[in-house]
């Protein structure tokens, strides 16, 4: 998927062929909330189990991150091509 995008946008770099997007899941160690005001209560299974205030706060965080993420990528788009060494380029791709 990433390599297709890179080819369409002419963003090839020798290190990008090894990249792949994936998601990771982890085991839930406990069914209880482990910190904060809700510590000790059962974890919510669906969004509507939480309060409207929490859902609004989460939506705001998602919107803010989405708004800034594209700007960050755009500001750093030449960073990979201008990395001083191959090691530096590899570190950029690994992060």
N, C-alpha and C positions, 0 to 999 in steps of 0.2 A: 504494500500500500504506500509506504513512504517513498520507495524508489520510483513508483509511478508518478507520484506528485513531483519529486525532484526532477525527473526527466521532462515533464510537462512545463516546468518552470525553469528549466536549464540550470538546476542547482546541483550538479553532480560534483562530488568530491570523492577522492579515493576511499575514504573511510565510511561513506554512507551506504555502501552495498551490504555492510554487515548489520545495519540497523533493522529492527523490526519492532512493531508496536504490539504490546501484549498487556493483559491485565493480570493482576495477582489477587488471589483470595487467601484469606488466612482463617484459621480456626478461631471460633469464638470461645475464649477461655471460660467465660462466665456469662450467665444470663442476667446478671445485675449490672447496673450502672456503677462505675467504679470511682467516680469523682464528682465534685460539684454539688450543687443544691439537690440533685436527684440521686445522690449516692445511696446504694442499697436497694433502690427500686428496680423493678424488672425493666430490661431494655425494650424499647419500642420495636415492634415488628413491621409496622407500616407507618407512613407519614402521619396519618390521621390519629395515631395514638398519642402524638405529641401535641403541644399547644399551638394555637395559631401564631402566637408571638414567636415561638421557636421556628416555625415554618417560614415566617416572614424574614426573620434574621438570617436563616440559611439561604433563602432566595436572594437577599441583598448581598451576602458574601459571594454567591455564585455569579451574580451580575457584575460585581466589582472586579472579581478576578477575570471574568470574560472580557470586560472593558479594557483592562490593563494588559492582559496576555498578548493580544495582537500588537499593541504598541511596543511591548518589550521585544517581540520577535522582529518587528520591522526595524527597530533601532539597532538590533544586533545582527541584522541579516548579512552584513559583510564580514562579521567576525570570523567565521569559519574560513573564508577565502584568504583572510589576512593573518591567520595564525602564524606566529613566528617560526614554529617548528612543527614537524609531524606529530610529535608527542602532544603539543598543545592542542592541535586539531583533534586528536584522538580523545583527549580529555573533554573537549567541548561536546563531542558526539556521545560520550559515555554519561554525561550528566543529564 
